Amino acid sequence: MKPKFTPGPWHVFDPVEYGTLEVQNEECDPVASGIEDGSDAAIIAAAPEMYEALEMVMKAWEDLEKPDYDEIDRVLKKARGEK
């Protein structure tokens, strides 16, 4: 299933004139703005890559015992905008 969020990679942009940070996609379109904390901006910017990493883990776990499969599946569905 293809995720519904804006594809990555995303990066943090620091427009000096506004005093807050913004997360942008490759085309420099804003994904999130008005972010005051650099740590928050960094985790938001990493979201597409974290999603991809979790998908890789899910595929690797398909043949293994799945201790937290339901929770990981729930979070991936939430990220894709599914119920």
Secondary structure, 3 states (H helix, E strand, C coil): CCCCCCCCCCEEECCCCCCCEEEECCCCCEEEEEECCHHHHHHHHCHHHHHHHHHHHHHHHCCCCCCCHHHHHHHHHHHCCCC
